[in-house]
Amino acid sequence: MKIVILLMLIFLNFKCFSQLSSVKGKTHYPFWINLPVDSILNNNPPILIFLHGRSLSGTDLNKVKKYGVIKEIEKGRKIPAIVIAPQVASGSWQPEKILELLEYIQGIYKTDTNRVYLCGMSLGGYGTLHFAGKYASKITAAVALCGGGNPSDAKILATIPLWIQHGTGDKAVPVSESRIVVNAIKKVNKGKNLIYTELKGVSHAGLEIVFRSDEMYDWLFSQVRKAQGEVEIQAMMK
């Protein structure tokens, strides 16, 4: 009897923790998915999508654990959302394929469509702004690290909360790449929904430190879309 009770406690304890698993063959991009604890999963959780940089591209999904959100989850970070981390085999991130992935997850789980978040670094930073520039109505807020964007997307990018960050010591992707899109957004609405942070002397790889602190996650999850095309912006840090 004691053994049965012990096994039940172990099972219940397991169900209380987040669950990380890989998914292949369901969408164009294979991906990691991390489900939050049941108390969150069963109550319309938000979705957080992480887009990796070029060095993690390929066909070995384990590479996506090298840095970023999935690595932080494996180190013990509890994220109150369904976390999705796809892998691109080569080339740039394609917005249509990211949207396919998002809609696939939304078709399986009952989630809060007013709380969909996107973050990416390097190639993933470009991918984040590329997706937001095409499908801003599908996400609530986004964080783009050491990447860049298309100035022609500025009018759309200006409609949602964005936090763009870049290190001035970046030799792989010069800080000018972020400055160009930031200036374009500011011309639209004076950067009303924009935070731009330059980290003095920080290298390209050094910006990975952003994933290790609470600040990015807290800011993202504080943004809530009240209605289509309307976001209640909170905790805007200058």
N, C-alpha and C positions, 0 to 999 in steps of 0.2 A: 504493500500500500504506500509506504514511504517513497519507494522508487517511482511509482506512478505519479505521485504528487510532485516529486523532484523533476521528472521529465516534463510535466505540464508547466511548471514554473520556468524551466529552461526555454520551452517553446514560446510562452507568453513574453518572456524577456527578449527573445530574439525578435518577436513581432513588433516590439517597441522601438527597435533600432532601424535606421535607414537601411535601404537595400540597394546595392549597386550591382548592375548587371549589364552585359553587352547585348546589342541587338544588331543582327545583320540580315540583309535580304528583304527587309520590309520597306525601306525607302532608298533613294539613290545613295544617301550617305549612311554608312554604318555608324552606330553611336553608342555611347554609354548613357545609361539612364539611372539616376539615383532617386528612389522614392523616399519621401519623408516618412516619419512615424505615422502610424495609422490615424492618430487623432488629428493630424493635419491632412493626410491623404484623403480622408473621408469627409472633409469639409471644404471642398472647392479650393484646393491649393493654387498658388501662383505657379508660373513656369519660368525657369531661368535657363537660357541657352548660352553656352560658352563656345566660342570659335577660336581654335588654336592658331598658332603661327606656322610659317612654312616649314620649319625644322621638324614639326610633328606630322607633316603630311606623309601619306603612304598607305600601305595596306595592313600594317600592324597596329591594331587599335590600342594596344598597350602603350604606344608612344604618347597617346593623348593624356596619359597619367603623369607625364614627365614634369609638367608645371601647370598652374592654373587651378580652376575650380575643382576638378576631379582629384588632383593631388591633395588639395586642402581637405576635401571630404575624407580621403584615405588617412589623413593625419588626425582626423577626429572632429573637423568642423561640422556642426549641425546646421544645415540650411533648410529653412521652413518652406520648401518649394520642391516641385519636381524639377530636377536638374538634368538637362540634356547636353551632351558633349559629342557632337558628330566629328567625323574625320573626313577630310578631303584627300583624295588620292594624289592629285597633282593640280597645278594651276590655281586659279583664284576661286574663292567661294562664290557660288551661284545663288542669288536671292530666291529664285524659283524653287530650288532644291531645299533651301532652308525653310521656306514656307511649306513645302510638302511635308517636311519633318514635323514642323509645328502643328499642322493640321492633323497629321497622323496621331500625334500624342493627344490632341484635343478630342479626337474621335474615340479614343480608348478610355481616357479618364475624364471625369467631370471636374473641370478646372475653372478658375476665375479668369474669364477672358478680359477683364479690366486690369489684370495684373500679369502682364507678360513682359519679361525683361531679357535683354540681350547684352552680352559683353564679349569682347574679343581683344586679342593682343597681336600686334605686328600684322601679318596677313589677315588675322582675325579682326584686327582693328579696322582694316580696309573693308573686310566683309561685313562688319557691324554697320558701318556708315553706308555701305552699298545697299544693304538690306533695308535699313531705316529710310534711306532716300527713295526707295521704291515702294515699301510696304509700311510706312509709318503708322497707318491705321491699325496694323496688326500687333503693334507692341506699345508698351506704356512708357518705357524709358530705356536708355542704353548707355553703356560705358565703352569708349573706344581708346585703347592704349597703343601708343607708338605706331600709329598707322597713318591713314590719310583718307581723303574722300574727294568726290567730284563736286566742284563749286556749283555746277549746274543743278545739283540736288539741294542747294541751300534753302530754297523756299519751302521744301517739304521737311527737311531736317529741322528747320526752325520751329516746327509745330509741336515737337515733343521734347521732353527733358533729355538733354544730352550732357554727359560729362566726358570731355576729351582730355586726355593726359599724354604728355610727351616729355622725355628727358632731353635736356639741352646737350648732353654728352653723347647722344645717339649717333653712331657712325653708320649703322645699317640702314636706318630710315631717318633722314634728317628732320629736325623739328619743323623745318619749313613746310613739310607735307601737312602737318596738322594746322599750322598757322594759316595756310591758304584757305582751307575749308572753314576754319573758325572765322576768318575775316569775311568770307562770303556770307556766313550765317548772320554775323553781326550787322551786315548791310541790310538784311531783310527786316529784322525787328530788334536791332541793338542787342542781340544775344539774350533776349528775355528769358528763354528756357535753357540757356547754355551755361555750363561751367567749363572753364578752360584752365588747366593747371599745367604749368611747366615746372619740372623738377630739375633744379640747377645741378648740372654736372652728371646727372644719372645716365647710365649707358642704356643701350637697347634692352639687353637681358635684365638689367637692373630694375626695370619697371615691373618685373614679375612680383616685386614686393607688395604691389597693390592688392594682390589676391590674398595676402597673408593677414591683412588687417580687417577689422570689422567695418571700416568706413565705407567702402564701396558697396557692400551688401546692405548696410543700414540705409544708405542713400537710395539705392535702387528700390528696395522694398517699401520705402516711405512714399513712393510715387504711386498714385492710384487714378486710373481713368474713371471719371464720373459718368461720362456718356461718350458716344462716338465723336471723336474730334475734340474732346474736352478733357484735359488732365488737371487734376488738383496737384499743383506743385508744392512740395514741402521740403524742408531741410535743405534748401539751396545754399551751399557753402561757397563763399567767394574767397 
